[in-house]
Amino acid sequence: MLEVLKEWDRELFIFLNSLGIEQYDGFWLFVTQIKSWIPLFAFLVFLIFYYCRGKQGFIVFGFLLLTFSVTLFVTDFTKELVGRLRPNNVEAFAELIRALQKPTTFSFFSGHASSSFSITTFVVLVLRKHTKWIYFVYLWPLIFIMSRIYVGVHYPSDLFVGALVGTTFAVVFYRFYSHLTAYLFRRTVTDMEKGSEN
């Protein structure tokens, strides 16, 4: 069964990668680079501090960094543990795919997918009560992971699992954040009540 799934994964990758059109290569090479999204990262940080004033903003930002760091660590550890070759490094695919990039690191699972979905999901969970437009941020990780197939460096399963892992870590750390802020709020109220009694 596992081999059947792997074969489907390979066939789906080859099909999707073959849909690439040379005149659009420049666009996909641009969007697949992390540095191309720095303005978006800056905008998300701005939104955090705009909607979460004072100490809360720093707590949210700290949890965002923690979510990203843990996700990236688990991603890199898993890549080394599984040791799956990227499709661009598989000799059998040399004549079948368009590989616009040729990284030599392992493939499973995608760091682009896990990190982008962890950041996006955490920010959405924190800010969804402040602005409904925040859900549009999901366009970023979707375009980001699509580019990884286009440039020939990831299988669909790498991206699916990466997105799932990133989303899961975001939800877990958001719950930690929620419990912490609830505790701090209760303590603040208690301190205020004690102060008024004195």
C-alpha positions in Angstrom: 0.0 0.0 0.0 2.8 2.4 0.9 4.5 1.8 -2.5 1.2 2.4 -4.3 0.9 5.8 -2.5 4.5 6.7 -3.3 3.9 5.9 -7.0 0.7 8.0 -7.0 2.8 10.8 -5.4 5.5 10.6 -8.0 3.0 10.5 -10.9 1.1 13.5 -9.5 4.3 15.4 -9.1 5.4 14.7 -12.7 2.0 15.7 -14.0 1.8 19.0 -12.1 5.4 19.9 -12.8 4.8 19.3 -16.5 2.1 22.0 -16.5 4.8 24.6 -16.1 5.2 27.2 -18.9 8.6 28.7 -19.5 7.4 32.3 -19.8 6.2 32.1 -16.2 9.4 30.6 -14.8 10.6 34.0 -13.6 7.4 34.6 -11.5 7.6 31.2 -9.8 11.3 31.5 -9.1 10.6 34.8 -7.4 7.7 33.6 -5.2 9.6 30.5 -4.2 12.3 32.5 -2.5 11.8 33.3 1.2 13.3 36.8 0.9 10.6 37.7 -1.6 8.1 37.6 1.2 9.9 39.8 3.7 7.5 42.7 3.1 4.6 40.3 4.0 6.4 39.2 7.2 6.9 42.9 8.2 3.2 43.5 7.5 2.1 40.6 9.7 4.3 41.9 12.6 2.8 45.3 12.1 -0.7 43.8 12.4 0.2 41.9 15.5 1.4 45.1 17.3 -1.5 47.1 15.9 -4.2 44.9 17.2 -2.4 43.5 20.2 -1.2 46.6 22.1 1.5 46.8 24.8 2.7 43.6 26.5 0.2 41.4 24.6 1.9 42.3 21.3 5.3 41.1 22.6 3.7 37.9 24.0 2.1 37.2 20.6 5.3 37.9 18.7 7.3 35.7 21.1 4.9 32.8 20.6 5.0 33.3 16.9 8.8 33.0 16.9 8.6 29.9 19.2 6.0 28.3 16.9 8.2 29.0 13.8 11.4 27.8 15.5 10.0 24.5 16.8 8.4 23.8 13.5 11.6 24.4 11.6 13.6 22.2 14.1 11.2 19.3 13.7 11.2 19.8 9.9 15.0 19.6 9.6 15.2 16.7 12.1 12.6 14.7 10.1 14.3 15.4 6.8 17.6 14.0 8.1 15.7 11.0 9.7 13.7 10.1 6.6 16.4 10.9 4.0 14.1 11.2 1.0 15.7 12.5 -2.1 14.2 15.5 -3.7 12.7 14.8 -7.2 15.3 17.1 -8.8 18.0 14.7 -7.5 16.4 11.5 -8.8 18.2 10.3 -11.9 15.1 8.6 -13.3 13.3 11.9 -13.4 16.0 13.8 -15.3 14.2 13.7 -18.6 10.7 13.9 -17.2 10.6 17.0 -15.1 11.5 20.7 -15.3 13.9 21.4 -12.3 14.5 25.1 -12.1 16.3 24.8 -8.8 18.6 22.0 -7.6 19.0 21.9 -3.8 20.8 18.9 -2.4 19.0 18.7 1.0 16.4 16.1 1.6 12.8 16.4 0.6 10.4 15.1 3.3 8.8 17.1 4.5 8.8 20.6 3.1 10.2 23.4 5.2 8.5 26.0 3.0 5.1 24.3 3.7 5.6 23.7 7.4 7.0 27.1 8.2 4.6 29.2 6.1 1.5 27.3 7.4 2.7 27.6 11.0 3.2 31.3 10.8 0.0 31.9 8.9 -2.2 29.8 11.1 -0.9 31.2 14.3 -1.4 34.8 13.1 -4.9 34.0 11.8 -5.9 32.4 15.1 -4.7 35.4 17.0 -6.1 38.1 14.8 -9.3 36.5 13.4 -11.5 38.3 16.1 -10.0 41.6 15.1 -10.3 41.4 11.3 -12.0 39.0 9.0 -9.6 39.9 6.2 -6.8 38.1 7.9 -7.8 34.8 6.3 -6.6 36.1 2.9 -3.1 35.7 4.3 -3.5 32.0 3.5 -2.9 32.9 -0.1 0.8 33.2 0.8 1.5 29.6 1.9 -0.7 28.2 -0.9 1.3 30.1 -3.6 4.5 29.3 -1.7 4.0 25.6 -1.8 2.7 25.5 -5.3 6.0 27.0 -6.4 7.9 24.1 -4.9 6.3 21.7 -7.3 6.7 24.1 -10.2 10.4 24.5 -9.7 10.8 20.7 -9.3 12.0 20.3 -5.7 9.1 18.7 -3.8 6.5 16.0 -4.1 2.9 16.7 -3.3 3.1 14.6 -0.1 6.1 16.7 1.1 3.9 19.7 0.9 0.7 18.2 2.3 2.5 16.8 5.4 4.5 20.0 5.8 1.3 22.0 5.8 -0.3 19.6 8.3 2.6 19.7 10.6 2.9 23.5 10.5 -0.8 24.0 11.1 -0.7 21.5 14.0 2.1 23.3 15.8 0.4 26.6 15.3 -2.8 25.3 16.9 -0.9 23.8 19.8 1.1 26.9 20.5 -2.0 29.1 20.1 -3.6 27.1 22.9 -0.6 27.6 25.1 -0.8 31.3 24.3 -4.5 31.4 25.1 -4.0 29.7 28.5 -1.1 32.1 29.3 -3.0 35.2 28.5 -6.1 34.0 30.4 -3.9 33.4 33.4 -2.2 36.8 33.2 -5.6 38.4 32.8 -7.0 36.7 35.9 -3.9 37.6 37.9 -4.2 41.3 36.8 -7.8 41.4 37.8 -7.0 39.8 41.2 -4.2 42.3 41.8 -6.5 45.2 40.9 -9.1 43.9 43.3 -6.6 43.6 46.1 -5.3 47.1 45.3 -8.9 48.5 45.6 -9.4 46.8 48.9 -6.3 48.4 50.3 
